[in-house]
Amino acid sequence: MRKKYLSALLFGALLFASAGTFTSCKDYDDDINNLQEQINTIASSLNDLKTKVDALGGYVENVTFADGVLSVTTGGNTVTYNIPDKTGVNEVALALEGNNLVLTVDGNKQTIELPSQEIPEIKVENGILYVGDKEYPLTVDVDNNVQIVDDNIPGNETIGVQINGETVAFPKAFADVRISLGNDEDFYFTDAKFADSNNGDPTDKQENGIHWTIASSDTKWDGPKGDIKAGLVVGQVTAAEVSVRPINYDLAAASKAGQLTLVSSKGEVAPVTVIATPGQKQGPLTNGSRAADVNFNTVDQGDYVLTLQFDKFTEGKEAEEIISKFANEDQTANIKYALALNGVVVTDYKFIIDTQLKADAQPSCEAPKPENFVIGGLGEWNDNDNVLENVPADGLYHNMSYLDGRIYDMKVAINAKDVADAEVYGVEIKEDKENGTSSIMAGQNAVGRTFALDVTLIDINGNISKTETINIKFAEAQKQTVTLSPVTYNVTPAKDKSLLVDVGNVFSSLSASEAISIDNLNNIDWQVEDKDATFLWKVDEFNNLNGNTGLIKYYDKDMNDIDMNDDKIDEAVRSIRYVKFIIDADNYPNPGAKRGEHLISVTINRNISASDNNSTTKLIKKVNIPVHVVRPDWEDVFVKNGEWNGDKFVTRITSVNVGPSDVYTEAGISMNAFDEVKDSEWDGAADGIYLTKLEYTKDGNNNVSANKAEADLKNITTQYVKLDYEKLTENIDKTHKLAYNTMHSVAAYMIGGVEDFIITKEFDVQLQSIFEGTTLMYGDKSVATLNAADYTIDGSKLVLKLKGNSVNVTTTALNAGIAAPYYADNKFILKENITNFTMVNEISYAASADASGLVGAGAKVTTTGVQITKDSGQVNNGGTFTLTFTDIMGVQTTTSINFELSK
């Protein structure tokens, strides 16, 4: 998080010459002394700044600029920078040298030590830079020309900032927030006993819907939800469990800020408040039965429980209307809702709010029943001993729920006889008045002890039950799950696509007795969360890697291979530092893989001892590891190949097929514009490049498709791309030119056979005709010598060149051919005045000349060179010899050379 925060400061403050944001552990006055006098105009290099932000691993989540204020959000925090009117900086240069940043402002150098631990609070307000308790007045100016460039295209990992027309792209935060339900079934918010949608539609019975009534007056109540107010009153409602990624995103904070809503497909917001509570153990029960958390392969970090609070209305009519809003207009079917975050839908339409058709009218509230009393979805009711067992003593607060939809609220207190013991053994009850819940917590000292709780209920009709005592018994809590720092995985076209994970001290921190008790490799259990269908492996495939030393490799801190045979585990396990999950294939195992955060976990178990009762293994520890799957940029994978003119790829028409009477015509070009960055390691990855778009352009505008069929754009490095011949040759009989000589293209490459790993590159194409670019030279001179005696130019010196290949200009040499750079071993055959082309590499030529003083000047290519012809006259001030070429498409190109009379 510190890196992200520092990067945002680099981005925001440096961009506007707030050099003091680079802090040290010393006095900041030395760093920023006299900086104001050095600020004149802004001319800093945005690309250099981008390099520094990238080097420090920064991710910008959001950037906005309005009313002179630039806001940068990173790591969930937003820092604002006010942009005053006056400035600036003539020249700013920044270099990263070791742990120091060297800042040069108008030629004056300052070396600034980056902090090794914490950085002070840094902000800019009203033109003043605050660094901890220091103040540095600054004035900056961007001519009010700051623009945020973000097209919001899915998969776009950058956000741009444009200043005075120059744009630089910064990396976005790793992934957008993703929220998923535990399964693909619809989830019903309904009576607390009927939450489990796997048991079918709970709406088949009237009593299964959410219980409600309309209170005509207020009722005094000192439980967590407080007094019942006149109007709509709703009973206990089931809760939905969702998973949030990235794992460190705080959905509870978002719900407190009112950012969570339920939205119908018509965009209507359900009249409820959605409350998110972290984790099932701390949240209310999600289904109608106790579910002790014994499945350690389930990833519970980043999981939230969603509950509902219904909007309050004081008038009965409005209260009744709100109940009807969760169904369609004729009240025959429930509306399906999606969860929305900040107004953006983030789940499928899978949520149903199912209310009873009629209001409840209960004359009294029944006494609390122990079997309906639940603590955080944990514990087991023992009828024989009349106690709720295995309530965890883990120092965490666990929500207490009552499974009866007719109940409005429950009040729980420690029985008087156990109050003193509760204080001694660390048992506490806490009420959350804001959310209307109560929870209980116990520390390690309470393990094995039983406590009596007094439970009182109030139903939705305002009836209060008698108080009953329910006994609970605390047990030793399971080991808490630990989450490591995220691992970033860059998808790759290499054959070795393995995932390497630094597990830190996960294994080295084991005690000697724990290491010995692991005993066999199957006790080290790697899993991916079971609802993640988009990891590099499919769930079952990844989970089945366990125990296979050919698919999982273990290494020590020096990357030496560790022998993990069962008879050596106890000696080797504590030396594990790195774990590699092997992928050695052209494609990834899961073609449905997605970028974003994924969660893998390792559960380390030990074999049972006599004291472990009847368990087969016992948990030592469980560790979650977020894996950030990121896609490289195009430039990380490919470099320019072939001929380029700046940012334009230069290509030549290399294939033309013309059928009888022009029935079948096509022209082909090579689009082999790129090669692999790592040609040996990536072994011909460029062969997989294909085009998604190819358009003829004119005057810089994209106009018409340059290809007839989508299939013509595939495999561009191994075959030529077919162009739309008719459009390319429009009016060619009159113009003798191609209708288009530029194109716009989008190239794409799918990494590892995964659609979400497609990278793209837009570029322009300079299109050349078949014989375009030929030149004439006289040896190494640009002027030829005309023999005064016979008016000839020596053909052995007059050279026709094309792409470095050349022939002498004689009839013999031209007919022998000039090497065709795009035709492999073929050659261009030049013939004079061709009337019927038979091959694409035939080029028709015609010679001409003009010269001052000559009458009827002309030229003819002979076996020895060029004969300048004339009716009469004599060369006065020199002349020009020209060859005009016509290719099979009818495109004409010319090349000329000046000549002068020999002296």
Secondary structure, DSSP 8 states (H G I E B T S, - for coil): -HHHHHHHHHHHHHHTT-GGGS--SS-HHHHHTTHHHH-------HHHHHHHHHHTT--B-EEEEETTEEEEEETTEEEEEE--SS---S-EEEEEETTEEEEEETTEEEEEE--SS----EEEETTEEEETTEEEE-----TT-EEEE----TT--EEEEEETTEEEEEEB-S---EEEESSSS-EEE-BTT---GGG--GGGSGGGSB-EEEESS-B---STT-SB-SEEEE--B--EEEEEESTT--HHHHHHTT-EEEEETTS-B-SEEEEEEESTTTS---SSS------TTS--TTEEEEEEEE---SSHHHHHHHHHTTB-TTSSSB-EEEEEETTEE-S-S-EEE-B-SS----SS-----GGGEEETTB-EEETTTTEEEEEEESS--EEEEE--TTEEEEEEEE-GGGHHHHHHHTEEEEEETTTTEEEEEE-GGGTT-EEEEEEEEEETTS-B---EEEEEEEEE----EEE---EEEE--SSSB--EEEE-TTTTTTS-HHHHHHH-SGGGEEEEE-TT-TTSSS-HHHHHTTTT-TTTEEEE-TT--B----GGGHHHHGGG--EEEE--BSSS-S-TT--SEEEEEEEEEEEE--GGGTT-SEEEEEEEEEEEEEE---HHHHEEE-S-EETTEEEEEEEEEEE-GGGSSEEEEE----EEESSHHHHTSGGGG-EEEEEEEEETTEEEEES-SSGGGGS-TTTS-EEE-HHHHTTTHHHH-S-S-SEEEEEEEEEGGG-GGGEEEEEEEEEEE-TTTT-EEEETTBSEEEE-TTT-EEETTTEEEEETTEEEESSHHHHHH-EE-TTSTT-EEEEEET-SS--STTEEEEEEEEEETTEES-EEEE-SSEEEEE-SEE--SS-EEEEEEEE-TT--EEEEEEEEEE--
